Amino acid sequence: MMEIKPKIYWVGIKDWELRRFHGEEYSTHRGSTYNSYLIKDKKIALVDTVWTPFHEGFIQQLDREIGLKNINLIVINHTEQDHAGSLLYLMEKIPNVPIYCTKNGAAMIKGHFHKDWNFNIVKTGDSVELGDYKLVFVEMPMLHWPDSMATYVAGANVLLSNDAFGQHYAAPQLYNDQVDQGELFQEAIKYYANILTPFSDLVKRKLKEVKELNITIDMIAPSHGIIWRDNPMQIVEKYDLWASGYHEGTVAILYDTMWGATKKMALAIAKGLENKGIGVKVFNVGRMDKNDVITEIFKAKGIIMGSSTINKGILSDTASILEMIKGLRFRDKIGSAFGSYGWSGESPKIIEQRLAEAGFDMIMDPIKMKYDPTPEDLVDCETFGEQFAVKMKEIFS
Ligand SMILES: Cc1cc2nc3c(=O)[nH]c(=O)nc-3n(C[C@H](O)[C@H](O)[C@H](O)COP(=O)(O)O)c2cc1C
């Protein structure tokens, strides 16, 4: 239990060992934290809980520090198991305590726990007086579930933002100014790219709405990772940027190969892009963490994706990335496709079609080479890279 502002305590859990989240869908190279907050004002409020496997230690800590019976209300900003999982066990001890949540939140708590507890449905602007502080609720539907909301602690100027502005990042320290900035921002952008990209329009609208409220925010305390206390608005500004067709002006070449032919093509295309002054990163998607690939796609302006043909189709790791791309609905990105083949050569066309369906502007016809590319083939690949670079520059100008 650590005091983050007078009378406001972090009562979360650091999960150092977590390496996979959302089943196997999200890699967590640096673990994660489940941040729960306790406000010990005249009334005692608990905001969010922790993931189910950690419920025992979490509840014991709360009981030891304040006595469970002294909790006057619980706020559930979001009902996903990593934040609300311990609620079931907590409510066994204090079954009548009021739970403040959105209308969707109450429905989803019932969906998860099949219990009809004492729900207090709140909307944006509703509030609860705690004594010196007041909790003010801000609905954030689809950021990133229909139930999501944030809780603002008026008087302390703390925004308990739940999943927004969070990162899967376990660190010895609690605050943004105490940790490695490279690690912190890598985890923050990875979180945005992999979880929030489909909701960028909503993010922009919500940020505008919050700015118009004209509230002072001295601290943003999300439900995963570190707390933003040093210039907390810097992460809000980043979200504004990331939600606005963000890119770093580079090209990501993503390839998959069985015997190395498509890799040779990838490197030749990269050379062509570099010849024309475009920054390029090359990744073997079969060997790379998929969420890191998604983060790199998020950062790039252009995506050139290659796979050799297998059984008239594409290699499975490429297919998996394309499925993720489809759901994430990237915007304002350009692309093309390539690949080696033996006799029928379907893969580049399949990639082209799937990227186009996912909203990419395919600015060049795909290129394919039979079996291992000859030196002449590689010159053609290099020229392909140069032409892509020229078109990309035209789009920028
Ligand atoms: C199991 C297997 C299935 C393949 N199926 C096809 C196919 O359906 N059509 C085709 O054009 N080539 C097919 N190929 C040939 C490869 O696409 C070809 O060898 C290519 O050069 C491999 O490129 P890579 O080294 O980048 O994987 C197949 C190869 C293997 C090993």
The ligand as a Gaussian input file, in Angstrom:
#p B3LYP/6-31G(d) Opt

LIG

0 1
 C        5.494000     -27.479000     -48.829000
 C        5.667000     -26.574000     -50.023000
 C        4.554000     -26.215000     -50.758000
 C        4.684000     -25.363000     -51.843000
 N        3.584000     -25.012000     -52.559000
 C        3.690000     -24.191000     -53.619000
 C        2.549000     -23.820000     -54.374000
 O        1.429000     -24.220000     -54.091000
 N        2.716000     -22.982000     -55.422000
 C        3.939000     -22.480000     -55.758000
 O        4.052000     -21.672000     -56.672000
 N        5.061000     -22.839000     -55.077000
 C        4.962000     -23.680000     -54.025000
 N        6.077000     -24.039000     -53.315000
 C        7.406000     -23.594000     -53.797000
 C        7.949000     -22.405000     -53.052000
 O        7.059000     -21.316000     -53.125000
 C        9.280000     -22.055000     -53.620000
 O       10.212000     -23.087000     -53.329000
 C        9.851000     -20.730000     -53.159000
 O       11.007000     -20.388000     -53.872000
 C       10.176000     -20.755000     -51.653000
 O       10.573000     -19.489000     -51.267000
 P       11.143000     -19.208000     -49.779000
 O       12.524000     -19.783000     -49.744000
 O       11.131000     -17.748000     -49.617000
 O       10.217000     -19.897000     -48.855000
 C        5.961000     -24.896000     -52.226000
 C        7.068000     -25.261000     -51.481000
 C        6.931000     -26.085000     -50.369000
 C        8.142000     -26.415000     -49.552000

